[in-house]
């Protein structure tokens, strides 16, 4: 590894990494309960739902796009999965059908958005703003605005269960991030994502099928949003039509705080992970310090702004 | 008398690079001083220092004998310094008048409302000085590049510019537009404006320049009246050594047919038929807008075809996308490498392997070692000047960037390579390297097509030159018979 490569690596996530460590130290110092295994696992559990979506969102934002539909997909996929659980199929088959259908809905929604973006050249912001509204409405239409209750035994395990004391959503989150990181850094598709975000016309003329790349990132984002929706439904042991409201904003915040550029072409999964954790730790720490939840909102907003400002300064200097 | 502009000992250091090292530059009122040098010589940095976009680390700047600070672009503007950049700083959606008077709009009396009539008058007056009649109300985005350039100059004039720097102003212009620009430059001179003229086209420097200042590797090398130096001498000063020839000797080993296009058409190209042989370098000449790039893009599958056939190595192909064309063995080095060639934020290595990642896999994963080996070999081979293949291409000079794109295509299994303006904006030394490389590729049996607006270049390196005009192929000239005159006759064939 040449020194240039090391500095490049470091400069990518270095600033945010330092900020994260500082924040960690600060809370560990301020609250005796913060730095305990119980609490840290709890933080990871709380972060998992949005963090999983943020992994997919990173791909989308790296191409220079955006996916606003993820929050609504959380609700709709959750409703779809929970409703299917109540069809009376035997548990094993029922679970499989429910979960796979939920994921498929996410994938299809993403494919539809990707199709609109690539074929009709509609701005991703607009396309996903539309699908966001559609899925939220559909979730309410399907359930008539009421939650889906009385789910079969065992479904709650996905969201509330633990394996060797580690929450299942945490495990799924870690696996998602590991896989995303490998895909982004070690596969052709990952390289193409950066190329498309960096200069889509140059990428096309270099022989990259840019339409396919775009389609895939939206499918990935939709699928991971649906996965989160199923986990959330399991955790609440119900399908809620108003689940995941405004999640898209938390997710985008995590990605951006993690140093991924909204104009595409630059960023990383590692950065997004740290970004998601930084925000989750902040919320958790403020809770432990009994900071009023309204004040918390203000502080989180300020921290997001500071993180992005620092990142801009660093970019300018290099 | 004090010179209009005297820059002394200008030094600018970037991390790891000394961009300017004690450079002196003098400009008299009413003269054109041409600033020449290879890419990376420091011309652009010097202009940026002058325009206040970059703050010098050391050195003094005097205007008519008075020391000035130049701490910001606003400073420079106040002092009457204007710069016409290659990419214009115009707002496409705003009208001509709005652009010319941007930030200096006249108002009605003491109200905050813009005096639209006054604006049109002022804008027209500025354009009239250039002998231009452009509708001041039409949006700038609808004007031709040449007209936009005139708007830029008018904008500078309306700000009482005394020192005007022009960075490669003729690069996007046709011959006629260039002639018009020179006329304008002469009239500006007559008005006492001092002009700093940057161009890679040496003919222009001898045509329009009064003095010439040569920079090399960030240092001042030479300054003299244009009459005291010839082309050869100027190149020697720029390169720092004697260049034997501007073009390498080409020997034709024409093989069998590799590419044949029949009746190829699109909305910009009509019924072009052409044959290319293995080992041949075929030039494609014509005026800007003649359809040369469009023809190349058709063969490459980048644009939609409306008719015709492409036969590669005896087999008909119908590439619907660059992806398919590359798979068939066709490569296109696009014009404007920054816009259509490179992914700026990516490293040299990533840019080189971008079109050949399939060969860089081990299992489903990219193999860094394979990538590094390929990129290292090509960057050594092409002598890309960088500390390593991890350097981001944005930090490279124009010549090195072009070599990176070249390397990308060399890493594919191309049987036909099309080069669109491969030496645009590239300095003399690197040009020679690129010609040599093109020669070598032809020698290896690849069919090469070169598109260039630099006619002496085409005649210097090609075996045959095909000429286009208004989307049609108007003639093919064998290398031995090709002269500028015959080619230009064909290039104007369809014109009234």
Interface residues (C-beta under 8 A of the other chain):
Chain A: X2 X4 X5 X8 X182 X186 X187 X188 X191 X194 X195 X198 X199 X201 X202 X203 X204 X205 X206 X207 X208 X209 X265 X266
Chain B: X300 X302 X321 X322 X323 X325 X326 X327 X332 X334 X339 X340 X341 X342 X343 X344 X345 X346 X350 X354 X355 X357 X358 X361 X364 X365 X366 X387 X388 X390 X391 X392 X408 X412
